[in-house]
Amino acid sequence: MSRKQVTAICPGLCGELIQGMIGSRELLVSYPIDRYSEITVRPSSSGSICSHRKILQTVNAVLKYLGIPRDEWGTFEIIRCSSLPLGKGMSSSTADIGATAAAIAAFFGYKLASNEIAAIAAAIEPTDSILYEDLAVFDAMNGCVVETLGRVPPLKVLVLEGIGSVDTICFHRQRGYVPRIDAVYDRLRSGISAGDWAAMGCAAIMSARLYQSVLHKPHLDEVIDIALKAGAYGVNVAHTGTAMGIIMDEDTRIISQPQHCYGGNYKG
C-alpha cells in the first residue's frame, strides 16, 4: 500500500493550574498554549526513523497497539520540529509523544482518540491533559480524565521559563510529599464554571504556594505581587519544571519581555 506524508501537531503548556492530592490520588489541571511540537512522517528509502528515544518508544507502542507487524512497516522517516523548551515543565515530551502517536497512526491509515493517545503516553512517562480539547482534571500516572471542567478560556499567558531544568521521571521518583489541594480544586472548579478567571487565578496561586515545599520557585511571591498589581488574574507554575505563567486578559498588551520570557495565548 502506498503511503503519503502526514503531519500532526500537539500543543505544549505552561505548567499546571493546580496539581496535588485530591481525594485519594494525585491529579492535575493544565492548559494548552500556542506553542507546539510538530511531527512529520513520510516514506523513505533509507529505513532511518528517528534518533529521539521517546519518539521511537511511541512509534513502537502505537504500531503494537494497532497490531501492525514489523514486516508491514515498510520504511519511513520522522521529522520533529518543536518550539517548546526542554525540562521547563512545558510538556515538550508529552507534545512530542502526542504528535508522534497521531502522525504514525494516520500514516498507517488509522485515527487514534485522545484517550488512546493518553494511555500510550502514560505508559512511557507521566503525561498531562493537553491531549484533550477541554480543561480536565487529569490523572497523569494513569493517563485518564477524571472530570471535564469546560472549554479552555480565551486568555493570554506570559511564560517565564525559569533557569535550569527538571528531569520529570527522576523528579517523580525522588519526591516524597505531595500536598493536599481539595479546597484549591473546589475554588478552581467554581471559578471555571462561573467564568470567574480571577477565582481560577487565585486557585493557581494557592496550588503554586503549596508546592513550594516540593519544588521551590525562586521569587514566586515577588512575581505574584507584580502580576496582581498589574491586573493579571493570577500566576501558575510548572509543578515538575521551572516555568511560571502570568495569566491575564487576552487584550492585555505586553510592553516588554525580559530574558527567558515570551508571550503566548491559551490555545482555545
Buried (B, 14 or more C-beta within 10 A) or exposed (E): EEBEBBBBBBBBBBBBBBBBBBEEEBBBBBBBBBBBBBBBBBEBEEEEBBEBEBBBBBBBBBBEBBEBEEEEBEEBBBEBEBBBBEBBBBBBBBBBBBBBBBBBBBBBEBEBEBEBBBBBBBBBBBBBBBBBBEBBBBBBBBBBBBEBBEEBBEBBBBBBBBEEBBEBEEBBEEEEEBBEBEEBBEBBBEBBEEEBBEBBBBBBBBBBBBBEEBBEBEEBBEBBEEBBEEEBBBBBBBBBBBBBBBBBEEEBEEEEEEEBBBBBBBBE
